[in-house]
């Protein structure tokens, strides 16, 4: 039914936070800004020569390094040595092109002396911010290791060394009880492989590192099928200490290579691009449709007794509960442990409600959810909490769709899976499209989905 593109994502890049993105841009930005400010302070004009030097410096210093996790003395030495090398390269280029005379000497000397000091101070402040953020209880992530052998112990030690980066190691899972299990690990054994998924759900574990040998492939497959029913991020740790990795895109966690096998596509620059596009588009749309929102609110209020906005509990990013806004289209407001889906000719739907559901106008208040950061414009559609509890047990990898924020519209909806899902097969097809979206996300795909959604608003009749 779908082209299997999962092999293209076998080796995920390391999860990159916004902090890593800031760290990468930090030194190039400080270098350029300091040069410009030095010229401004000395009343020197910013000419084409200065702008050309800024572009050259930015290119030579980007991509920068994430020094927020380095020792401050080592970071200072590295900053200074890198700066001396950069200045040497620029001096040679200036001498070879006879362009040094285009720049004011006092501005150059001030820039050369001040820049590394500001870079070191910025790294020091960045480390303080990172540690403060990691110390917050809501920012910490719990992790378990599956496999209590030598490799599992190495991963656990790496996690323990990363405690000040927001990771708390909890313990091991392993079926083995013989001498293949390390003595230090046996004291922290939490159970066997069959216990992993239940433990994750019961204790809110965020990350799972699988260190089982490749000879345990059937057990790994069975474990993955169970754990994919949770929202934990999964990482397979290959035993590659005896070989050289050439093309693999691995996470280096204190010297331990980790392969992500189930992770959100929205990390680093992708995360920033997704959030910026959501905020910009949602803000513009809300301004443009504000008269329509007012008219719809009046229509809902006059159509039947009850509130204008219907609030329903849904599962959002990482399965956390969120409140989703919609214009009320029914006389009933199911929001409990049992939620009955709307069907064709449903008597609960008001006449005005039928119109706004058919045209998807009832979804418009969700743009405020986007501004709040609970949802994205494009992503897997959020289902009622009661439906999630049902389908997570029936559909393989159902909860993986919660590795991203839910969307107002999605890849499944523009491919015909909009409206009622009255059979398991229909819901499974919707989930397949959601997973395909996660594998192939791009800003271009988001724009394509938005355009196709606008067309469906006027021509689709598959919703009621």
MOPE-V594100 format. One record per backbone hydrogen bond with DSSP energy under -0.5 kcal/mol. CO is the residue of the C=O (numbers start at 1). NH is the residue of the N-H. If there is no record, write none. Layout:
CO;NH / CO;NH
This chain:
3;5 / 5;8 / 6;9 / 7;10 / 10;12 / 15;17 / 16;268 / 17;21 / 18;22 / 19;23 / 20;24 / 21;25 / 22;26 / 23;27 / 24;64 / 25;29 / 26;30 / 27;31 / 28;32 / 29;33 / 30;34 / 31;35 / 32;36 / 33;37 / 34;38 / 35;39 / 36;40 / 37;41 / 38;42 / 39;44 / 40;43 / 45;47 / 47;51 / 48;52 / 49;53 / 50;54 / 51;55 / 52;56 / 53;57 / 54;58 / 55;59 / 56;60 / 57;61 / 58;62 / 65;67 / 66;69 / 67;70 / 71;75 / 72;76 / 73;77 / 74;78 / 75;79 / 76;80 / 77;81 / 78;82 / 79;83 / 80;84 / 81;85 / 82;86 / 83;87 / 84;88 / 85;89 / 86;90 / 87;91 / 88;92 / 89;93 / 90;94 / 91;95 / 92;96 / 93;97 / 94;98 / 94;99 / 94;100 / 99;102 / 100;103 / 104;108 / 105;109 / 106;110 / 107;111 / 108;112 / 109;113 / 110;114 / 111;115 / 112;116 / 113;117 / 114;118 / 115;119 / 116;120 / 117;121 / 118;122 / 119;123 / 120;124 / 121;125 / 122;126 / 123;127 / 124;128 / 125;129 / 126;130 / 127;131 / 128;132 / 129;133 / 130;134 / 131;135 / 132;136 / 133;136 / 136;139 / 136;140 / 137;140 / 141;168 / 142;206 / 142;207 / 143;170 / 143;171 / 144;209 / 145;147 / 145;173 / 146;211 / 148;182 / 149;153 / 150;154 / 151;155 / 152;156 / 153;157 / 154;158 / 155;159 / 156;160 / 157;161 / 158;162 / 159;162 / 160;163 / 162;165 / 162;167 / 163;166 / 166;141 / 167;169 / 168;143 / 171;145 / 172;190 / 172;191 / 173;147 / 178;181 / 180;182 / 182;186 / 183;187 / 185;188 / 186;189 / 188;172 / 191;174 / 192;195 / 193;196 / 195;199 / 196;200 / 197;201 / 198;202 / 199;203 / 200;204 / 200;205 / 206;233 / 207;144 / 208;210 / 208;235 / 209;146 / 209;211 / 210;237 / 213;216 / 214;217 / 216;220 / 217;221 / 218;222 / 219;223 / 220;224 / 221;225 / 222;226 / 223;227 / 224;228 / 226;229 / 227;230 / 233;208 / 234;261 / 234;262 / 235;210 / 235;237 / 236;238 / 236;259 / 238;240 / 240;243 / 244;246 / 248;250 / 250;252 / 251;253 / 251;258 / 252;254 / 253;256 / 255;257 / 256;253 / 258;251 / 258;260 / 259;236 / 260;12 / 262;234 / 265;267 / 267;270 / 268;272 / 269;273 / 270;274 / 271;275 / 272;276 / 273;277 / 274;278 / 275;279 / 276;280 / 277;281 / 278;282 / 279;283 / 280;284 / 281;285 / 282;286 / 283;287 / 284;288 / 285;289 / 286;290 / 287;290 / 289;293 / 290;294 / 291;295 / 292;296 / 293;297 / 294;298 / 295;299 / 296;300 / 297;301 / 298;302 / 299;303 / 300;304 / 308;328 / 309;311 / 310;312 / 310;326 / 312;324 / 313;385 / 314;316 / 314;322 / 316;319 / 317;320 / 320;316 / 322;314 / 322;324 / 324;312 / 326;310 / 329;350 / 338;336 / 343;346 / 346;349 / 348;331 / 350;354 / 351;355 / 352;356 / 353;357 / 354;358 / 355;359 / 356;361 / 356;362 / 357;360 / 360;363 / 361;364 / 362;327 / 363;366 / 364;367 / 365;368 / 365;369 / 366;370 / 367;371 / 368;372 / 369;373 / 369;374 / 369;375 / 370;373 / 376;408 / 377;408 / 377;409 / 380;407 / 383;315 / 384;388 / 385;389 / 386;390 / 387;391 / 388;392 / 390;393 / 391;394 / 391;395 / 395;398 / 397;400 / 398;401 / 399;402 / 400;403 / 401;404 / 402;318 / 406;376 / 409;379 / 410;414 / 412;415 / 412;417 / 413;416 / 416;418 / 420;422 / 423;427 / 424;428 / 425;429 / 426;430 / 427;431 / 428;432 / 429;433 / 430;434 / 431;435 / 432;436 / 433;437 / 434;438 / 435;439 / 436;440 / 438;441 / 442;446 / 443;447 / 444;448 / 445;449 / 446;450 / 447;451 / 448;452 / 449;453 / 450;454 / 451;455 / 452;456 / 453;457 / 454;458 / 455;458 / 455;459 / 456;460
